[in-house]
Amino acid sequence: MTNREVAESAAMSEPPQPPQPSVTDAAGTGRRLAWLDVLRGVAALAVVFDHAGQQVLRHVRVIVYHWFDTGWYGVFVFFLISGYIVPASLERKGSVRTFWVSRLFRLYPLYLLAVGIAVALYLVHFGSLRGEDADPAASVLSQLLMMSNVLGNQNLPNVVWSLSYEMIFYLLLTALFIARVHKRGSWYALAFAAAAVAIGGLLPQAYFTSNVATPRLVALVADLAVLAGVALAVVRRGTSRLLGAALAAMVAIALLAFNGGWIWPWQALSILALMFTGTVFYRAEQGQFPWPKAIAVGVTVLGLAIASGLWHSQAWGISAHAELLWERRWFSSFLLAGLTFGAGLAFRHLRWPRALTWLGLISYSVYLLHPLVLEVYHHFTWTRQPHPFWEQALLGAGILSVVIALSSATYLCVERPMQNVGRRAGRWLDAQLGPDRMPDTVPLAKRPAMAGRGHPATE
């Protein structure tokens, strides 16, 4: 199949659009930022509808997707949240070591559980490994650092593609933090957005794994380089720490720019621009950046990201109708994600119902586990004709109930306990190796509440 045929097929078949859950923890030393939990919950529901709608509520999904891609919308909201909260976590801790320990225990336990369940479902013939069984070694290497979407392999489960860009953001942010240039988020947001427009359509996809070496070798070299860089950043001091962080960040950016998976380079650049836009709004909330300039940056980034999609998608050469539908969804998903995040900021001081904030707490589990629930559902129903609408509505409600119940259990039994283990591990490492706080950061006990509004900086 030619590249043009692949692009047209992808645009017209509307493949699953996983979100990126915001895979960050907003629990701080005091009260949670409830509005972020509410946004996480909204984003998680949008993603579940995107994937579940392909099997139930199909007619509703077709109508919605004439105007709006709920999957991309959920992704964009999650990335904005990550851009807002991850720098807060790193700066509050003031320690690269503590930051990476917390990321490890925050993300990996549930991630490994989700991958393990996917493999178990495959072994009992309830699911698919999406071709990952063809080269298990390459699959393990690509999944090891949650960067499968930029290392030439499939994503297992399919939603973990977005974790690749979360990890790239963490690596880049670490290097900027050590170099003490991490507070220039507005410049980074605008630079990545401008790059999406200027060169996003010129950069290749899967260049390294298609032209330089096999996916297994590319993944091995990338893993070793990133791990070595992070290790230097975590355990060393001075110049070697900066060089290690810079090495990991450069490898990550190179993979994003030249070896992306099923999303296009201009989409990947737009994602980084979006995350740094979230950082800009965090700076404004902290009183470190003027609100008018923050709003101007946000509007400019959204405009450039939308423009990059409307321009570069023309190169696909798909039918005029398919192009119109895709452009409409790209525009509306970006715009509504920005408006949703803006509304959350505007109403951030309200008290939110516990049910909404709970959905945000379990959103990482919802994000990773709902495709697995759908695999089981599909196993039992794939031969049946489409259900009547009332049956679809009941099935959709049932699937959502199962997802929420399962996610609540994994949050209580896996996520929350492992986060506590991560905090204890960080304290133990500090006791063994000494504090790792950067010299110019404020100790936790003296750090002020967020913008004087009673919200502590969050993890």
C-alpha beads as a LAMMPS data file, in Angstrom:
LAMMPS data file: protein, C-alpha beads

459 atoms
458 bonds

1 atom types
1 bond types

-500.0 500.0 xlo xhi
-500.0 500.0 ylo yhi
-500.0 500.0 zlo zhi

Masses

1 110.0

Atoms # bond

1 1 1 0.000 0.000 0.000
2 1 1 1.376 3.430 -0.909
3 1 1 1.871 6.252 1.615
4 1 1 -1.010 8.094 0.029
5 1 1 -3.308 5.104 0.357
6 1 1 -2.257 4.611 3.967
7 1 1 -2.957 8.261 4.780
8 1 1 -6.362 8.186 3.086
9 1 1 -7.308 4.960 4.817
10 1 1 -6.262 6.369 8.180
11 1 1 -8.171 9.593 7.674
12 1 1 -11.373 7.910 6.520
13 1 1 -11.433 4.997 8.954
14 1 1 -10.921 7.172 12.012
15 1 1 -8.499 4.965 13.950
16 1 1 -8.553 4.912 17.730
17 1 1 -7.355 8.193 19.178
18 1 1 -5.955 7.349 22.580
19 1 1 -5.451 10.107 25.053
20 1 1 -2.706 10.692 26.994
21 1 1 -3.949 10.511 30.165
22 1 1 -2.292 12.943 32.034
23 1 1 -0.111 10.505 33.742
24 1 1 0.817 12.911 36.481
25 1 1 -0.075 12.978 40.120
26 1 1 -1.659 16.149 41.418
27 1 1 -1.413 15.158 45.057
28 1 1 0.711 17.627 46.922
29 1 1 1.576 18.370 50.510
30 1 1 -1.881 19.797 51.089
31 1 1 -5.267 20.012 49.396
32 1 1 -5.475 18.689 45.832
33 1 1 -6.129 20.976 42.916
34 1 1 -9.609 19.601 42.346
35 1 1 -10.176 21.403 39.052
36 1 1 -7.339 19.408 37.492
37 1 1 -9.019 16.190 38.625
38 1 1 -12.272 17.304 37.051
39 1 1 -10.490 18.004 33.755
40 1 1 -8.786 14.623 33.930
41 1 1 -12.157 12.980 34.401
42 1 1 -13.628 14.820 31.421
43 1 1 -10.644 13.855 29.269
44 1 1 -10.849 10.220 30.365
45 1 1 -14.553 10.000 29.487
46 1 1 -13.855 11.526 26.080
47 1 1 -11.259 8.859 25.351
48 1 1 -13.473 6.021 26.547
49 1 1 -16.247 7.280 24.267
50 1 1 -13.793 7.408 21.363
51 1 1 -12.851 3.758 21.695
52 1 1 -16.087 2.295 23.026
53 1 1 -18.060 4.161 20.394
54 1 1 -16.482 2.003 17.706
55 1 1 -18.324 -1.004 19.143
56 1 1 -21.372 0.528 20.839
57 1 1 -23.188 3.821 20.175
58 1 1 -21.845 3.657 16.643
59 1 1 -24.496 5.898 15.140
60 1 1 -23.882 8.544 17.798
61 1 1 -20.142 8.333 17.217
62 1 1 -20.566 8.819 13.465
63 1 1 -22.618 11.958 14.069
64 1 1 -20.146 13.323 16.615
65 1 1 -17.144 12.581 14.398
66 1 1 -18.519 14.673 11.593
67 1 1 -17.546 17.633 13.757
68 1 1 -15.416 16.599 16.674
69 1 1 -12.770 13.978 17.518
70 1 1 -13.258 13.101 21.183
71 1 1 -10.027 11.084 21.256
72 1 1 -7.815 13.975 20.189
73 1 1 -9.764 16.270 22.479
74 1 1 -9.021 14.035 25.476
75 1 1 -5.357 13.791 24.468
76 1 1 -4.970 17.555 24.226
77 1 1 -6.594 18.189 27.604
78 1 1 -4.328 15.603 29.234
79 1 1 -1.213 17.144 27.680
80 1 1 -2.180 20.616 28.841
81 1 1 -2.614 19.266 32.370
82 1 1 0.766 17.534 32.250
83 1 1 2.439 20.719 31.058
84 1 1 0.825 22.581 33.932
85 1 1 1.519 20.142 36.751
86 1 1 4.809 18.347 35.956
87 1 1 7.008 21.473 36.251
88 1 1 5.224 22.215 39.536
89 1 1 6.205 18.756 40.764
90 1 1 9.840 19.099 39.757
91 1 1 10.193 22.607 41.174
92 1 1 8.429 21.778 44.419
93 1 1 10.725 18.841 44.991
94 1 1 13.761 20.750 43.754
95 1 1 15.416 17.354 43.308
96 1 1 15.976 15.520 40.048
97 1 1 16.411 12.254 41.932
98 1 1 13.158 12.604 43.872
99 1 1 11.322 13.640 40.725
100 1 1 12.383 10.539 38.789
101 1 1 11.758 8.217 41.714
102 1 1 8.225 9.617 41.993
103 1 1 7.686 9.239 38.218
104 1 1 8.906 5.646 38.358
105 1 1 6.514 4.641 41.128
106 1 1 3.686 6.773 39.752
107 1 1 3.690 5.413 36.220
108 1 1 5.337 2.020 35.958
109 1 1 3.368 -0.229 38.341
110 1 1 0.063 0.299 36.546
111 1 1 1.772 0.399 33.156
112 1 1 3.371 -3.002 33.770
113 1 1 0.063 -4.339 35.045
114 1 1 -1.728 -3.154 31.894
115 1 1 0.910 -4.708 29.626
116 1 1 0.748 -7.918 31.674
117 1 1 -3.042 -8.091 31.360
118 1 1 -2.776 -7.493 27.606
119 1 1 -0.337 -10.403 27.292
120 1 1 -2.555 -12.613 29.486
121 1 1 -5.606 -11.840 27.343
122 1 1 -3.602 -12.764 24.262
123 1 1 -2.544 -16.077 25.773
124 1 1 -6.171 -17.050 26.454
125 1 1 -7.225 -15.812 22.996
126 1 1 -9.200 -12.811 24.276
127 1 1 -7.037 -10.135 22.742
128 1 1 -4.282 -9.244 20.310
129 1 1 -0.660 -8.242 20.786
130 1 1 -0.965 -5.956 17.735
131 1 1 1.954 -7.739 16.060
132 1 1 4.303 -7.330 19.000
133 1 1 4.820 -11.106 19.205
134 1 1 6.684 -11.041 15.875
135 1 1 9.862 -9.757 17.565
136 1 1 9.471 -10.001 21.357
137 1 1 12.955 -8.610 22.045
138 1 1 12.293 -5.469 20.002
139 1 1 8.909 -5.135 21.670
140 1 1 10.376 -5.306 25.186
141 1 1 13.089 -2.789 24.314
142 1 1 10.618 -0.351 22.782
143 1 1 8.167 -0.654 25.669
144 1 1 10.849 -0.464 28.362
145 1 1 10.932 3.338 28.616
146 1 1 7.312 3.889 27.538
147 1 1 8.585 5.196 24.195
148 1 1 7.187 2.579 21.829
149 1 1 5.610 5.158 19.524
150 1 1 9.009 6.640 18.651
151 1 1 10.954 3.369 18.601
152 1 1 9.385 1.642 15.620
153 1 1 7.030 -0.761 17.385
154 1 1 3.323 -1.014 18.097
155 1 1 1.765 0.330 21.284
156 1 1 0.515 -2.214 23.807
157 1 1 -2.135 -1.410 24.908
158 1 1 -2.883 0.923 22.000
159 1 1 -3.304 3.976 24.241
160 1 1 0.300 3.998 25.477
161 1 1 1.417 5.914 22.368
162 1 1 0.849 9.148 24.278
163 1 1 3.142 8.052 27.106
164 1 1 6.013 8.362 24.630
165 1 1 5.454 12.113 24.479
166 1 1 4.977 12.374 28.221
167 1 1 8.376 10.719 28.673
168 1 1 9.995 13.005 26.112
169 1 1 8.598 16.002 27.986
170 1 1 10.013 14.696 31.285
171 1 1 13.456 14.226 29.750
172 1 1 13.443 17.653 28.147
173 1 1 12.175 19.325 31.306
174 1 1 14.873 17.648 33.395
175 1 1 17.616 19.019 31.147
176 1 1 16.098 22.510 31.199
177 1 1 15.749 22.368 34.990
178 1 1 19.366 21.363 35.549
179 1 1 20.505 24.071 33.117
180 1 1 18.283 26.547 35.039
181 1 1 16.425 27.658 31.915
182 1 1 13.182 25.811 32.701
183 1 1 11.169 28.980 33.370
184 1 1 11.173 30.122 29.739
185 1 1 8.133 28.066 28.867
186 1 1 6.598 30.717 26.635
187 1 1 9.601 30.609 24.314
188 1 1 9.560 26.822 24.151
189 1 1 5.818 26.708 23.506
190 1 1 6.064 29.207 20.663
191 1 1 9.206 27.569 19.237
192 1 1 7.664 24.094 19.041
193 1 1 4.424 25.501 17.601
194 1 1 6.346 27.457 14.960
195 1 1 8.430 24.361 14.155
196 1 1 5.231 22.348 13.669
197 1 1 4.194 24.814 10.969
198 1 1 7.600 25.436 9.396
199 1 1 9.212 21.982 9.299
200 1 1 6.571 19.592 10.633
201 1 1 5.631 18.553 7.120
202 1 1 9.255 18.009 6.044
203 1 1 10.403 15.693 8.811
204 1 1 10.287 11.926 8.142
205 1 1 8.485 9.192 10.030
206 1 1 10.269 6.096 11.368
207 1 1 13.488 7.230 9.685
208 1 1 15.925 5.424 11.987
209 1 1 14.008 2.140 12.086
210 1 1 13.442 2.180 8.309
211 1 1 16.791 3.449 7.010
212 1 1 19.473 3.206 9.697
213 1 1 19.021 -0.016 11.673
214 1 1 16.472 -2.596 12.779
215 1 1 13.840 -1.550 15.336
216 1 1 15.539 -3.805 17.893
217 1 1 18.930 -2.100 17.494
218 1 1 17.443 1.409 17.438
219 1 1 15.465 0.684 20.601
220 1 1 18.519 -0.821 22.324
221 1 1 20.773 2.141 21.532
222 1 1 18.086 4.664 22.477
223 1 1 17.299 2.878 25.756
224 1 1 20.962 2.709 26.753
225 1 1 21.543 6.369 25.893
226 1 1 18.466 7.596 27.754
227 1 1 19.116 5.395 30.791
228 1 1 22.748 6.489 30.936
229 1 1 21.738 10.126 30.636
230 1 1 19.081 9.888 33.342
231 1 1 21.486 7.981 35.607
232 1 1 24.068 10.761 35.287
233 1 1 21.407 13.379 35.923
234 1 1 20.207 11.562 39.021
235 1 1 23.439 10.506 40.717
236 1 1 26.052 13.009 39.558
237 1 1 26.658 16.706 40.161
238 1 1 27.903 19.649 38.141
239 1 1 28.815 19.354 34.467
240 1 1 28.396 15.574 34.212
241 1 1 24.831 15.874 35.498
242 1 1 24.002 18.481 32.861
243 1 1 25.671 16.452 30.108
244 1 1 23.709 13.357 31.097
245 1 1 20.394 15.204 31.099
246 1 1 21.250 16.857 27.781
247 1 1 22.119 13.483 26.213
248 1 1 18.788 11.948 27.258
249 1 1 16.860 15.012 26.075
250 1 1 18.615 15.139 22.685
251 1 1 17.942 11.445 22.049
252 1 1 14.287 11.969 22.949
253 1 1 13.907 14.989 20.639
254 1 1 15.674 13.173 17.796
255 1 1 13.287 10.238 18.128
256 1 1 10.285 12.564 18.217
257 1 1 11.420 14.479 15.134
258 1 1 12.676 11.621 12.968
259 1 1 11.272 8.327 14.218
260 1 1 7.666 8.942 15.219
261 1 1 5.046 6.254 14.925
262 1 1 1.488 6.620 13.730
263 1 1 1.218 10.348 14.381
264 1 1 2.898 12.833 12.062
265 1 1 5.915 14.990 13.042
266 1 1 3.871 18.190 13.040
267 1 1 1.413 16.555 15.420
268 1 1 4.245 15.527 17.754
269 1 1 5.705 19.054 17.701
270 1 1 2.244 20.485 18.370
271 1 1 1.937 18.188 21.397
272 1 1 5.152 19.546 22.933
273 1 1 3.986 23.091 22.196
274 1 1 0.745 22.299 23.978
275 1 1 2.534 20.925 27.039
276 1 1 4.739 23.985 27.369
277 1 1 1.607 26.098 27.005
278 1 1 0.274 24.388 30.106
279 1 1 3.545 25.384 31.791
280 1 1 2.995 29.002 30.787
281 1 1 -0.363 29.020 32.547
282 1 1 1.232 27.474 35.626
283 1 1 3.719 30.359 35.630
284 1 1 0.864 32.841 35.383
285 1 1 -0.976 31.169 38.260
286 1 1 2.218 31.380 40.320
287 1 1 2.580 35.089 39.579
288 1 1 5.775 34.458 37.599
289 1 1 4.364 35.507 34.214
290 1 1 1.766 38.156 33.276
291 1 1 -1.693 36.762 32.604
292 1 1 -2.234 38.828 29.414
293 1 1 0.989 37.460 27.932
294 1 1 0.091 33.913 29.007
295 1 1 -3.270 34.171 27.266
296 1 1 -1.586 35.601 24.159
297 1 1 0.882 32.700 24.109
298 1 1 -1.922 30.185 24.523
299 1 1 -3.972 31.666 21.692
300 1 1 -0.909 31.851 19.426
301 1 1 0.096 28.244 20.089
302 1 1 -3.434 26.993 19.437
303 1 1 -3.552 28.989 16.221
304 1 1 -0.189 27.678 14.993
305 1 1 -1.007 24.080 15.941
306 1 1 -4.315 24.256 14.107
307 1 1 -2.617 25.875 11.115
308 1 1 0.036 23.141 11.007
309 1 1 -2.643 20.483 10.716
310 1 1 -4.700 22.324 8.126
311 1 1 -1.610 22.942 6.008
312 1 1 0.399 19.739 6.247
313 1 1 -2.578 17.402 5.955
314 1 1 -3.060 18.709 2.408
315 1 1 -0.023 16.628 1.398
316 1 1 -1.977 13.428 2.036
317 1 1 -3.853 13.885 -1.216
318 1 1 -7.034 12.311 0.163
319 1 1 -10.498 13.075 -1.136
320 1 1 -11.923 16.531 -0.574
321 1 1 -14.690 15.166 1.663
322 1 1 -12.302 13.163 3.874
323 1 1 -9.975 16.161 4.098
324 1 1 -12.843 18.443 5.138
325 1 1 -13.943 16.060 7.880
326 1 1 -10.393 15.650 9.199
327 1 1 -9.675 19.392 9.193
328 1 1 -12.953 20.095 10.947
329 1 1 -12.168 17.583 13.698
330 1 1 -8.582 18.813 14.106
331 1 1 -9.744 22.419 14.452
332 1 1 -12.624 21.732 16.842
333 1 1 -10.680 19.285 19.027
334 1 1 -7.825 21.732 19.567
335 1 1 -10.134 24.676 20.130
336 1 1 -12.411 22.875 22.595
337 1 1 -9.455 21.435 24.499
338 1 1 -8.082 24.945 24.937
339 1 1 -11.468 26.282 26.011
340 1 1 -11.904 23.386 28.465
341 1 1 -8.556 24.042 30.082
342 1 1 -9.314 27.772 30.185
343 1 1 -12.665 27.092 31.846
344 1 1 -10.952 24.900 34.423
345 1 1 -8.548 27.718 35.231
346 1 1 -11.360 30.247 35.441
347 1 1 -13.328 28.105 37.910
348 1 1 -10.346 26.630 39.747
349 1 1 -11.487 27.956 43.131
350 1 1 -14.854 26.200 43.133
351 1 1 -15.602 23.173 45.282
352 1 1 -16.236 20.203 43.015
353 1 1 -18.369 17.105 43.685
354 1 1 -16.444 14.145 45.013
355 1 1 -17.649 11.945 42.163
356 1 1 -15.990 14.204 39.581
357 1 1 -12.708 14.489 41.435
358 1 1 -12.650 10.724 42.025
359 1 1 -12.923 10.138 38.283
360 1 1 -9.865 12.332 37.893
361 1 1 -7.983 10.376 40.547
362 1 1 -8.555 7.110 38.700
363 1 1 -8.129 8.605 35.217
364 1 1 -4.729 6.959 34.618
365 1 1 -6.273 3.567 35.340
366 1 1 -9.291 4.421 33.182
367 1 1 -6.967 5.420 30.373
368 1 1 -4.778 2.314 30.433
369 1 1 -7.377 -0.324 31.266
370 1 1 -10.461 0.562 29.231
371 1 1 -8.997 -0.844 25.958
372 1 1 -8.512 -4.177 27.735
373 1 1 -12.139 -4.238 28.873
374 1 1 -13.143 -3.518 25.286
375 1 1 -10.944 -6.414 24.088
376 1 1 -12.955 -8.799 26.262
377 1 1 -16.257 -7.288 25.110
378 1 1 -15.173 -7.578 21.474
379 1 1 -14.231 -11.232 21.954
380 1 1 -17.817 -12.119 22.857
381 1 1 -19.675 -9.850 20.421
382 1 1 -17.641 -9.488 17.221
383 1 1 -19.866 -11.855 15.199
384 1 1 -23.116 -10.126 16.186
385 1 1 -24.934 -7.544 14.108
386 1 1 -25.036 -3.943 15.431
387 1 1 -27.332 -3.629 18.418
388 1 1 -30.431 -1.415 18.462
389 1 1 -29.766 2.001 19.949
390 1 1 -31.327 1.259 23.334
391 1 1 -29.162 -1.846 23.670
392 1 1 -26.097 0.149 22.683
393 1 1 -26.883 2.732 25.361
394 1 1 -27.221 0.030 28.016
395 1 1 -24.056 -1.699 26.844
396 1 1 -22.165 1.588 26.880
397 1 1 -23.302 2.299 30.436
398 1 1 -22.355 -1.223 31.473
399 1 1 -18.890 -1.004 29.924
400 1 1 -18.283 2.361 31.592
401 1 1 -19.393 0.959 34.951
402 1 1 -16.989 -1.973 34.628
403 1 1 -14.145 0.355 33.629
404 1 1 -14.765 2.684 36.587
405 1 1 -15.070 -0.195 39.064
406 1 1 -11.908 -1.866 37.784
407 1 1 -10.018 1.443 37.720
408 1 1 -11.105 2.280 41.250
409 1 1 -9.764 -1.069 42.409
410 1 1 -6.420 -0.636 40.647
411 1 1 -6.066 2.905 41.958
412 1 1 -6.671 1.769 45.544
413 1 1 -4.645 -1.447 45.294
414 1 1 -1.849 -0.475 42.894
415 1 1 -1.515 3.219 42.144
416 1 1 -1.922 4.788 45.568
417 1 1 0.146 2.204 47.502
418 1 1 2.981 2.402 44.985
419 1 1 2.985 6.198 45.135
420 1 1 3.441 5.892 48.895
421 1 1 6.283 3.421 48.331
422 1 1 7.850 5.937 45.966
423 1 1 7.766 8.663 48.617
424 1 1 9.411 6.344 51.133
425 1 1 12.008 5.301 48.547
426 1 1 12.825 8.939 47.867
427 1 1 13.308 9.646 51.566
428 1 1 15.466 6.517 51.961
429 1 1 17.685 7.540 49.049
430 1 1 18.072 11.012 50.539
431 1 1 19.138 9.418 53.832
432 1 1 21.625 7.141 52.082
433 1 1 23.018 9.499 49.455
434 1 1 22.319 12.903 50.930
435 1 1 19.844 15.565 49.760
436 1 1 19.699 16.209 46.032
437 1 1 18.050 19.632 46.084
438 1 1 19.276 22.080 43.481
439 1 1 21.119 24.988 45.161
440 1 1 18.716 27.708 44.041
441 1 1 15.437 25.972 44.918
442 1 1 13.306 26.742 47.954
443 1 1 13.071 24.014 50.646
444 1 1 9.675 22.348 50.873
445 1 1 8.933 23.690 54.328
446 1 1 9.445 27.251 53.111
447 1 1 7.777 26.984 49.732
448 1 1 4.727 29.289 49.509
449 1 1 1.243 28.130 48.607
450 1 1 0.228 28.514 44.992
451 1 1 -0.418 32.136 44.154
452 1 1 -1.506 32.804 47.713
453 1 1 -4.750 30.931 47.210
454 1 1 -4.199 28.077 49.640
455 1 1 -3.218 25.507 46.999
456 1 1 0.238 24.015 47.585
457 1 1 2.359 23.220 44.590
458 1 1 1.494 19.713 43.507
459 1 1 3.297 16.541 42.574

Bonds

1 1 1 2
2 1 2 3
3 1 3 4
4 1 4 5
5 1 5 6
6 1 6 7
7 1 7 8
8 1 8 9
9 1 9 10
10 1 10 11
11 1 11 12
12 1 12 13
13 1 13 14
14 1 14 15
15 1 15 16
16 1 16 17
17 1 17 18
18 1 18 19
19 1 19 20
20 1 20 21
21 1 21 22
22 1 22 23
23 1 23 24
24 1 24 25
25 1 25 26
26 1 26 27
27 1 27 28
28 1 28 29
29 1 29 30
30 1 30 31
31 1 31 32
32 1 32 33
33 1 33 34
34 1 34 35
35 1 35 36
36 1 36 37
37 1 37 38
38 1 38 39
39 1 39 40
40 1 40 41
41 1 41 42
42 1 42 43
43 1 43 44
44 1 44 45
45 1 45 46
46 1 46 47
47 1 47 48
48 1 48 49
49 1 49 50
50 1 50 51
51 1 51 52
52 1 52 53
53 1 53 54
54 1 54 55
55 1 55 56
56 1 56 57
57 1 57 58
58 1 58 59
59 1 59 60
60 1 60 61
61 1 61 62
62 1 62 63
63 1 63 64
64 1 64 65
65 1 65 66
66 1 66 67
67 1 67 68
68 1 68 69
69 1 69 70
70 1 70 71
71 1 71 72
72 1 72 73
73 1 73 74
74 1 74 75
75 1 75 76
76 1 76 77
77 1 77 78
78 1 78 79
79 1 79 80
80 1 80 81
81 1 81 82
82 1 82 83
83 1 83 84
84 1 84 85
85 1 85 86
86 1 86 87
87 1 87 88
88 1 88 89
89 1 89 90
90 1 90 91
91 1 91 92
92 1 92 93
93 1 93 94
94 1 94 95
95 1 95 96
96 1 96 97
97 1 97 98
98 1 98 99
99 1 99 100
100 1 100 101
101 1 101 102
102 1 102 103
103 1 103 104
104 1 104 105
105 1 105 106
106 1 106 107
107 1 107 108
108 1 108 109
109 1 109 110
110 1 110 111
111 1 111 112
112 1 112 113
113 1 113 114
114 1 114 115
115 1 115 116
116 1 116 117
117 1 117 118
118 1 118 119
119 1 119 120
120 1 120 121
121 1 121 122
122 1 122 123
123 1 123 124
124 1 124 125
125 1 125 126
126 1 126 127
127 1 127 128
128 1 128 129
129 1 129 130
130 1 130 131
131 1 131 132
132 1 132 133
133 1 133 134
134 1 134 135
135 1 135 136
136 1 136 137
137 1 137 138
138 1 138 139
139 1 139 140
140 1 140 141
141 1 141 142
142 1 142 143
143 1 143 144
144 1 144 145
145 1 145 146
146 1 146 147
147 1 147 148
148 1 148 149
149 1 149 150
150 1 150 151
151 1 151 152
152 1 152 153
153 1 153 154
154 1 154 155
155 1 155 156
156 1 156 157
157 1 157 158
158 1 158 159
159 1 159 160
160 1 160 161
161 1 161 162
162 1 162 163
163 1 163 164
164 1 164 165
165 1 165 166
166 1 166 167
167 1 167 168
168 1 168 169
169 1 169 170
170 1 170 171
171 1 171 172
172 1 172 173
173 1 173 174
174 1 174 175
175 1 175 176
176 1 176 177
177 1 177 178
178 1 178 179
179 1 179 180
180 1 180 181
181 1 181 182
182 1 182 183
183 1 183 184
184 1 184 185
185 1 185 186
186 1 186 187
187 1 187 188
188 1 188 189
189 1 189 190
190 1 190 191
191 1 191 192
192 1 192 193
193 1 193 194
194 1 194 195
195 1 195 196
196 1 196 197
197 1 197 198
198 1 198 199
199 1 199 200
200 1 200 201
201 1 201 202
202 1 202 203
203 1 203 204
204 1 204 205
205 1 205 206
206 1 206 207
207 1 207 208
208 1 208 209
209 1 209 210
210 1 210 211
211 1 211 212
212 1 212 213
213 1 213 214
214 1 214 215
215 1 215 216
216 1 216 217
217 1 217 218
218 1 218 219
219 1 219 220
220 1 220 221
221 1 221 222
222 1 222 223
223 1 223 224
224 1 224 225
225 1 225 226
226 1 226 227
227 1 227 228
228 1 228 229
229 1 229 230
230 1 230 231
231 1 231 232
232 1 232 233
233 1 233 234
234 1 234 235
235 1 235 236
236 1 236 237
237 1 237 238
238 1 238 239
239 1 239 240
240 1 240 241
241 1 241 242
242 1 242 243
243 1 243 244
244 1 244 245
245 1 245 246
246 1 246 247
247 1 247 248
248 1 248 249
249 1 249 250
250 1 250 251
251 1 251 252
252 1 252 253
253 1 253 254
254 1 254 255
255 1 255 256
256 1 256 257
257 1 257 258
258 1 258 259
259 1 259 260
260 1 260 261
261 1 261 262
262 1 262 263
263 1 263 264
264 1 264 265
265 1 265 266
266 1 266 267
267 1 267 268
268 1 268 269
269 1 269 270
270 1 270 271
271 1 271 272
272 1 272 273
273 1 273 274
274 1 274 275
275 1 275 276
276 1 276 277
277 1 277 278
278 1 278 279
279 1 279 280
280 1 280 281
281 1 281 282
282 1 282 283
283 1 283 284
284 1 284 285
285 1 285 286
286 1 286 287
287 1 287 288
288 1 288 289
289 1 289 290
290 1 290 291
291 1 291 292
292 1 292 293
293 1 293 294
294 1 294 295
295 1 295 296
296 1 296 297
297 1 297 298
298 1 298 299
299 1 299 300
300 1 300 301
301 1 301 302
302 1 302 303
303 1 303 304
304 1 304 305
305 1 305 306
306 1 306 307
307 1 307 308
308 1 308 309
309 1 309 310
310 1 310 311
311 1 311 312
312 1 312 313
313 1 313 314
314 1 314 315
315 1 315 316
316 1 316 317
317 1 317 318
318 1 318 319
319 1 319 320
320 1 320 321
321 1 321 322
322 1 322 323
323 1 323 324
324 1 324 325
325 1 325 326
326 1 326 327
327 1 327 328
328 1 328 329
329 1 329 330
330 1 330 331
331 1 331 332
332 1 332 333
333 1 333 334
334 1 334 335
335 1 335 336
336 1 336 337
337 1 337 338
338 1 338 339
339 1 339 340
340 1 340 341
341 1 341 342
342 1 342 343
343 1 343 344
344 1 344 345
345 1 345 346
346 1 346 347
347 1 347 348
348 1 348 349
349 1 349 350
350 1 350 351
351 1 351 352
352 1 352 353
353 1 353 354
354 1 354 355
355 1 355 356
356 1 356 357
357 1 357 358
358 1 358 359
359 1 359 360
360 1 360 361
361 1 361 362
362 1 362 363
363 1 363 364
364 1 364 365
365 1 365 366
366 1 366 367
367 1 367 368
368 1 368 369
369 1 369 370
370 1 370 371
371 1 371 372
372 1 372 373
373 1 373 374
374 1 374 375
375 1 375 376
376 1 376 377
377 1 377 378
378 1 378 379
379 1 379 380
380 1 380 381
381 1 381 382
382 1 382 383
383 1 383 384
384 1 384 385
385 1 385 386
386 1 386 387
387 1 387 388
388 1 388 389
389 1 389 390
390 1 390 391
391 1 391 392
392 1 392 393
393 1 393 394
394 1 394 395
395 1 395 396
396 1 396 397
397 1 397 398
398 1 398 399
399 1 399 400
400 1 400 401
401 1 401 402
402 1 402 403
403 1 403 404
404 1 404 405
405 1 405 406
406 1 406 407
407 1 407 408
408 1 408 409
409 1 409 410
410 1 410 411
411 1 411 412
412 1 412 413
413 1 413 414
414 1 414 415
415 1 415 416
416 1 416 417
417 1 417 418
418 1 418 419
419 1 419 420
420 1 420 421
421 1 421 422
422 1 422 423
423 1 423 424
424 1 424 425
425 1 425 426
426 1 426 427
427 1 427 428
428 1 428 429
429 1 429 430
430 1 430 431
431 1 431 432
432 1 432 433
433 1 433 434
434 1 434 435
435 1 435 436
436 1 436 437
437 1 437 438
438 1 438 439
439 1 439 440
440 1 440 441
441 1 441 442
442 1 442 443
443 1 443 444
444 1 444 445
445 1 445 446
446 1 446 447
447 1 447 448
448 1 448 449
449 1 449 450
450 1 450 451
451 1 451 452
452 1 452 453
453 1 453 454
454 1 454 455
455 1 455 456
456 1 456 457
457 1 457 458
458 1 458 459
